[in-house]
């Protein structure tokens, strides 16, 4: 089990590109908005901690789509990938949940690594305002758009 928790530098992580159907014409390709941290995670009042990516060696693309779709029948989804090495060289931090080692929370280089399950969202070290996190910045100051490569453009997918 511990072996799955260690990120290999050559390992590939995948970011899901999610769109609303009405966005498909305006956002047909990966863009910097695909790497934004949400201030309200899944309808809660808590902010997302980091950016979710999946470990390609532990989960298939189809399983990723099924997981994101959950109970929805139609969803616009695509995929982008990056080697862990590129993220480590840029100083990113990683948080892996032992119960779900296929999921990685990508954290910014200045992250205090707070655990969202303890009730506090992560933020930059020495800063009280979590909105100082560069993942909230639409300008993509951490240049994730350049580090990831889209390999499946967002398209409308249907699920049973």
C-alpha positions, 0 to 999 in steps of 0.5 A: 500500500505504501508503494502506491503513495510514493510518486515516481518522478516519471509518473504521469498525473491527469487533470480532468477538463470539465465544461458546462455544455454551454461552454463548449463553443467558447472553451473548446481547448484546455485553458488557464481556467482549468487550473483554478481552485474553487472557493466553494467546493461542491456546494459547501462553504469550504474552499477546495484545497489544491488542484485535483489530479489523478495518477494515471498508473492507478486509474484508467481514463474511463474510470476517471470519467465515471468518477467525475460524472458520478450520478450525471448522465451527460457531461463535457469532459476532457483530459490533460497530463503532466509528468510529476517531474515537471511539477516537482521542479517547479516546487509544487507539493503533493498530498495523497489520501491513503484511502484513495491513492489514485487521487493527488491534491496538487498544492502550490509551492508556498502551501501550509499543507493543511488537511481539509478534513480537519476543518481548515483549507490550505493557504500560503505559509504566513498568510491568513487569507487563503485567497492569496493562493496563486491557484485562485489567480486567473492569470495562471502565475504558476504556469500550469497551462504550459506544464500540462498537455491536453490529450483528450479535448473536452467533448460531450460524454454520456454515462449509463 
